[in-house]
Amino acid sequence: MLRSCVGATIFCGLLTGSASAASDATDARLEALQKQIAAMQHEISALKRRPTGPVVNTSIGPGHQSRMARREEAVQGIPGSEGRSPAFLQAQALCEGPAIPLGHVCFTPGGFLELTGFYRNPNESADIGSNFGGIPFRNSPMAHEGEFRFSARQSRISGLVTAMIDPSLKVSAYGEADFLGAAVTSNNRETNSYVPRIRQLWAAFDDKDLGIQVLAGQAYTLMTTNLSGITATKEQTPLTIDAQFVPGFNWARMPQVRVVDNVAPGIWAAAALEASQTLVPGGAFVIPANVNLTNAGDPAGLNNSTTTYSVNQAPDVSAKLAFEPGWGHYEIKGIARWFNDRTIGRSYDDMGFGVGASATVPLIRDTLDLQLSGLFGRGIGRYGSSQLPDVALRADGSVVAIPMFQTLAGVIGHVYPGFDVYAYAGWEHAERTGALSLSGYGSPTLNDSGCDIEGATASTCQAESRDVKQITGGFWHDVYKGSYGRVAAGGQVSYTTRDAFRGLAGVDPSTHMVVGLASLRYYPF
């Protein structure tokens, strides 16, 4: 009995002590919570007394003040956001349209799958890109036959990555490729079409406060007209199915670094250093043995050994001003180029230039647009679709830029949403230049007596292009557009003439080409 009482007393005491300890712990937790609530109430009161609007650090410039203000506004009210970029917090919100959030960036897929069928007469043995400056004359059997082909090689893949470093700083990266490259056609003349064929591959940094963009990589030249502002991926390329567009259209895709400044509302200025390359005449043109103007590519240096590369000692320098006064888009543009060759014991230099303008005018709002562009100067053949040569040689072997001009006019009709029709007329013209021999361009001493005689040898048809002209028209129609992408059908017909300089025989060689194309494209995104 005594043992039971003693045991019960001990057990009761333990229960009493445990209850007392639990009560003390609960009181401590309650007291801690009360202190936290008091601290939070004090912080809320302090925030209520705080002046409205972001704090501005007057020791830095106004552009940075604005950037910091927007950054503070973007992160206020997001728990745990202190010291972190909005890109990490709001990637989902920053992605618009088809863009997909991937970690801290947005990825926008693009491109299309295409099947094109076309008939071309005469035969150029070419794929979807026509050789406007190389239409065969009637001495060639190819001039008397046509060619029909199917092609899926113009199908395209592209992707755009964007990220906001802070509310005013954006980084973009864009890549675009197709399947029109072949190992032996790889070159850096107009499209830098090495295999795999990169159309565009660049990165850009945009500062919204300063209104400045810096772009580096492969993109369209500044000589290409834009649809709006001076914006990469917003180039005003003709709507043609033919991959070579239209004679008279100014374009090239090349490595470059450019700076674009939004100098005022509706006004943009840009300058760029663009990869240089010089086009020399083909066909009858002969480089004297003691003149170094072009060289075969060095495969050990990762160039194409089946083509030639020019001697260039400086990049092409281009500049552009774009205006949007409220009715249309207008541009003034210019380019400077430097050419070089060497004879034994001496080097020669010559300068090329181009000055041009363009206008896009809505003749009937949302219904009919007019497009005009032109570029004239010396040594600008590379920037035209016909790929006329940039230079020739004088009698002493020195390099000389060829005078020329390129012009294009077009109209686009928006019949109804998803159905557009278009028509273009283009012209590229070159002048006689250099020596009165095979090393000049368009020399009157060239033998063109056999150009109209089938089977005549090439030595009797030394014709060199003076003019390339084209008229073309077509349409694009959305067969389907919905949640699963877009299916577009298109058709195009073109008529192109190639006229050569008058030669020794006193004739003006001329030839022409007709092309009909039909396309079916699927845009998944």
Disulfide bonds with the S-S distance in Angstrom:
Cys95-Cys106 2.01
Cys451-Cys461 2.14
